[in-house]
Amino acid sequence: MTSRMRDAEGLAGAGEVASAEARRQQALKTARGSIPAAAVLLLLGGVVVGALAFVLTLGQDPQRAWANVWYNFLFWTALAQAGVVFGAIIQVAKGHWGKDFRRIAEGAAAFLPVCFLVFVSLYFGAEHIFPWVHPVEEHINRQWLTVDGVFLRNGALLLLIIGTSGLFLWYSLRPDAPFLQGRHSGWRAALIERLGRKWRGDAEEAALSRSRLTVLSPLLILLWVSTFTLLATDMAMSLTPGFMSVIWGPYYFVGGWLTLLAFVAVVAGWHTGVRNRQLWSRWQFHDLGKLLFAFVVFWTYLWFSQFIVVWYGNLPRETIWFIQRTSGGFSSLLILQMVLIFAAPFVLLLGRSPKMKPRFLAGVAILVLAGFWVERYNLVFPSVWKGEPPLGLPELAIFLGFLGLFGLTYSLYASTFPLLPLRESLMEGEAGHGP
């Protein structure tokens, strides 16, 4: 068996073409041009519940209210940005296997404008979250850590990377515009018309988009690494005054990348296992499962690398971060976090067969997503909260609010563009599969 075999689902010659055309028509049907009314009501209900919970909690305990928004911002922003980065990494790494998954991933980026608005709103809760706003005994670089400085530099970088992501998405989606002409109405039709304006021809447009994405991909990856390293340092690491970690940036943005892989597995698994849409082969799910498994191990390696250095160094300014998370009720949450993110996925995805089962892979991915929700909670609350961890209706309701917002923005994208790229604008070539 060669390393560049055609997907096992396909046939030879004309049969392959027919299969590709059938998949294209099936993918086009997913761009239905509307969101079911029941889904809209459910998602809007989540947004309303989250907003009410935030307002009510804000009146009773501002720190708890803002801390909930804070960690949800860290969770959803890392996931949304990794959606665009997925396509960029597939381009740079020549990962042909993942091209059919990138539309699912790119849809997460529709939430980025909301993330920026949430980031701006956090400015008004900074005094309740940043401990260095008030006098503290630990060594603090007060020329660097100022509220205005934190929000100005991070806001500028977020605007830059969101703008670059929008440009990347434009050239990624543009080759599909002719297939979508006449299928939508209202603002969707206007968007598709603008996307396909001044069309130069199918082959020329695909080549142009490919060349633009070749340039944008490494730039976007570099912006992702630098922006999210700074964001994690200012918005999470600084919550424990005096604590320092040189791998804090990778620890954060690799976690966001892992949540994105889990999200893709959930969406693709749902469409395959529940909606019975045969858009991806078992070998593609196998590759996605291998990547998910690999980054589960890699993220855990980063976490342990940070822990072991702090443990044998035994410096108070470093050990305080782990002491906060291994005492009281937070210790149980730390154990839960590591079980959901590492222990359970490691055991469940060891074999080859589980990675090829869309429903099973989606179930494991849900565990990873739940684990990272707990992990982002553990990034914020132990650093700012005194006493037992607050876990109750406010935490659940505010999370539902963010989930509703993410679901609405993703649904707007998914109802406008198909689940598969109809004319590939990334690197040329065919997918193969490994062992």
N, C-alpha and C positions, 0 to 999 in steps of 0.2 A: 504494500500500500504506500503510495507516494505521499509526500508532505503537502502537495498542492492539489489534492483531489477536489473535484467539484462537489458541492454540497450533496450529501447522500440522498436528499429529498428529490433532487433533480434527475432528469433523464438525459440521454444524449441527443445532440442535434436539435431537430425541430421541437422535440418534446420539451427541452429546456426552455426554449423561447416561449412556448405556450404556457409553461408553468410560471415563468417570469411575468407574462402578461396577465395571467389569472391573479397573481399576487398583487400586481399593480391595481387591477380593478377592485380587488378586495380592500386594498389600502385606501383607495379613493372614496369608498363608501364610508370610511371612518370619519372623513371630513364632512360631517352631516350638516354643518352650517347653523346649528342651534344646540342649545343645552336643554335636556329634558326638564320640564317645569318642576318635577319633584326634586331633582338634584339641585336646582337653583334654590328652591325653598329650604332644603336641608342645609345647604352651605351658608345661605344668608342667615338661617337660624343660628348656626354656629357662630357667625360673626357677631350677631346681636347679643348672644349669651356671653361671649368673650368680652365685648365692650361693656356690658352691664356689670360683669364681674370685676373688671378693672376699675370702673368708676366707684363701685361700692367698696371695694378693698382699699382704694386710694383714700377714701374718707376715713377708714378705720385704721389702716396701717400702710402708710405710703411706701415704706421700705419693702414690704412684702409685694405690693402691687408692682412696683418698678422692677424688683428682682425677677418677677415672673416674665415681664416683658423683655428684660435683659437676656435671660438665658434662651427664651424662644427666638429672639433676634439672632443670637449666636448659632442656634440650631438651623433655622430656616435659611439664613443668608449663606451659610457654608454649603448647604444642599443646593440652593438655587444657582449659585455661581459655578459650582462644579458641573452643572448641566451643560453649560457652554464649553467648559474646559474639556468635557468628555470628547466632543467633536475635535477640538484642537489636539488633544493627545492622540486620538485615533489617526489624525492626519500626520503628525510628526512621527509616530511610531509605525506608520504604515500598517495599521491594524485593520485589515480588510474584514475580518470577522465581525467587527463592531459597527460597521457602517449602517447596517439595518436597524441598530438599536438607537442611533443618535437622535432621531426625531423625538423619541420618548424622553431622552435626556435633555434635549434643547428646550422642551416645553417647560421644564422647571425654571428656566431663566425668565419666564414671563412674570415671575414673582419679584424679580430684582428691583423694579421701581417702587414696589410696596416696601421692600426691605430698606430702601434709602429713606423713605418717609418715616419708617419706624426708627431708623437711626437718628434722624433729626429730632424726633419726639423724645428720645432718650436724654437729650441735652437738659430737658426740664426735670428729669429725675436724677441727674448726676449727683446732686448733694446727698441723696438718700442711699447711694450705692458706693461711690468712690470713698474709701476710708481716708485717703490722703487729702481730701478736701478739708478735713478737720485735723487738729494737731495730733501727731502720732510720734512714738518714740523711735521707730525704725528709721534707717537711713533712706531718705527719699530725694530723688533728683527733681527738685521743685522748679527748675528751669524747663524741664521736659514735661513733667506731669502737672499741667494746668488744664482746667476744664475746656477753656477756649482752644488751647493747643491741641488737645486730644481730638476734639470734634472738627476742627478746621483741617488738620492734616489727614485724618481718616476720611472725612467727608470729601475732600478733594480727590483722594485716591479711589474712593468708591465711585465717584462720578466718572473718573477716567476709565476704570475697568468696566463699568456698566455701559459707557459709550462704546468702548472697544467691543464688548460683547454684542451690543446691538448691531454694529457693523459686521461682525462675524456672522450673526444670524441672517442679516440681509443677503449676503453673498451665498450663504448656505441654502436659503430658501428660494432665491430668485430663479434658479433653473426649473423649479416646479411650477412656476406661475402659469405657463400655457395650459397645463393640465387642469388647473383650477378655474380658468376663465369660464364664466357663466354658471358656475355651480353655487355661487353664493349671492346674497343680496345685502343691501344696507352697507354698514361700515366694513363688513368683511369683503364685499365686492370692491369697495373703494380701495381697500388695502391691497387686494390682489392686483387691481388695475395699476396701482402705483408701483407695486413690486415688479411688474412686467413691462413697465414703460420703456420705450426706445429699445425694443427687443431687436437684437442683431442676428438672430438665427440660433437654432438649437445647439449646434456644435460649438459655435463661437462663444455663446453665453456660458456653456458648461466649462469651456477652457478658461474663460475670463474669471469665472468664480473660483475655479481650481487654483489659478495663479494667485488671486487675492487671498484665498484662505491659506495658501502655502506661506505667505508672508505674515498674515495675521496670527496664525497658530502659535508659533514660538513666542511672539510678543505677548499674546494673551496668557500663555503659561507663566512667563516671567512676571507679568503684572499680578497674576493670581498668587504666586508664591510670595512676592514682596508685600502686596497689599494685605493679604490675610495673615502674614506674619506680624505686621505692624498692628493690625486690628486686634489680633489675639493678645498681643503684648499690652496694648493700652486698655482694652476693654475687659480682659479676663485676668491676665497675670498680675496686673497692678492692683487687683482687688485684695491681694495679700501683700501688704507693704514689706519691702525688703526681700521678697522671694524672687529668685532668678533662675531661669532655665534656658539654656542655649538651644534646646530642641522644641521650645514651646510652639513656634510657628508651624513646623511640620506636624507636630502632634495635633494641632487644630485643623489645618487645611487637609491633611490626610484623612482625618476623621470625617470632614465634609465630603471628600471624594468617596469614602466608604459608604456613607449614607446615600450618596447618589447612585452607586452601584446597586445598593439594596433597593432603592426606589425603582430603578429600571427593571430589576428582577420582579418586583411586585406588579408593576403595570403590565409588563410583557407576559408574566404568568397568568394574570387575570384575563387578559385578552385571549390567550391561548387555551387556558383551562376552563374558563367560565363562558366567554363569548365564542369559543370555538373558532377563532380566527387563526388560520395556519400561515402566519406571516414569517415565522422564524423556525428554523429546523432544530432538532434536538442537539446537533453539534454546536450551534450558536449558543444555545442555553448551556451546554457543557463548557464552552469558553467563558461565558459570563460567570458561571459558577466557579470556575478555576480562578478567575480574577477576584471574585468576591472572597474566596477562601484565602488567596494570597495576601490580600490587604487586611483581612481580619488578623492574620498572623503578623503582618508588618506593623499595623497600628499597635498591637499588643507589645511588640518588640520595642517600639518607641516609648510606650508607657513604662515598661519594665526598665528600660535603659535610664529613664529619668529617676525611677524609684531607687535602683541599686546604687547609683552615684550619691543620691541624697542619704541613703542608709549608711554606706560606709564612710561618708564624709561627716555625718552626724553634726552638721552645723545648725544651730538654732534657727537662723534666718531661712534655712531651706526646709528643715524638718517640720516647721510649723504648718506648711501646706498639707503634708500628709497627716499630721496629728489632727488637724481640723476634720479630715475625712475618714479617720479611723477611730473616732471617739463618738460616743453617744449614738443616736439613731442614724447618723450619716455613715457609720461603718456598714450597716446593713445595705444601704444604698450603693456603697462601693462594691460590695460583694455581688449584688444584683447586677450592677453595671458590667462587671467582668464576666459573669455567667452569660448574660445576654449577648455581649459583643464577642467574647472569645470562646468560652468553654463549650457552650451549646453549638454554635456554628462549626467549631473545629471538629467536634465529634460527628455532627450530622452531615458534613460535607466532605468527610475523608474519602469516601468511596467515589467511584466514577458514575455509577448509576443514578444516585440522588441528584447530581448536577444536571442530568438530562431530563428530569421530571419538572415541568414548569410550575405545577402547583406546589410540589415539595420545596423547590428552590424559593418560591415566593413566600412560603411559610417561614423558612429560615431567615429570609430577608426582613420579614416583619419583626422577628426577634432582634435583629441587628438595629433596625430603626428605633424600636422601643428602648434598646440599650443605650443608644446615643441620646435619646431624649433624657434619660436618667443621667447620662454622663455630662450633658450640658447643664443640667440642673446642678450637678455636683461641681461644676466649674464656678458657679456663682454663689449659691446659697451658703455653703460652709464658710466662705470667706467673709460674708457680710452679716450672717445671722447668728444670734446668740441663743443657745438652747436647742431643743429638739427640732428636727427639720419640719417645716410646715408643709404638709401634704393633705390637701383637702379640696373642697369645691372650688376655691379660687384658682388653684393650680390647674385643675381639670378644665374649668370653664375658659380660662385665658388660653390654654392650649387649643381648645376647640375653636376659639376665635381665630387663632393663627391658621389652624387647619382649614377652616372655612375660607379664609382669604386666599390661601395657597390653592385650595381646590377650585375656587372661582377663576383665578387667573390661569391655572393650568387648563381648565375646561374651555376657556375662551380660546386658548391656543389650540388645544386638541380638536375642537370643533371646526377650526378654520383650516388646519393643515393635516395631511394624512400621517399615519403612523410610520410609513416608510418613505424614504427619499425616492421620488419617482424618476428623477434623472440625477445620477450621482455627480456631485460637485467636489468630492474629495479625491484622493489619489486614485489613479486608474489601476485596474487589476481585479482579480477574482478571489473570493474567499476560499481558504482551504481549512482543514481541521487537523489538529494534532492527535496524539494518542488519547 
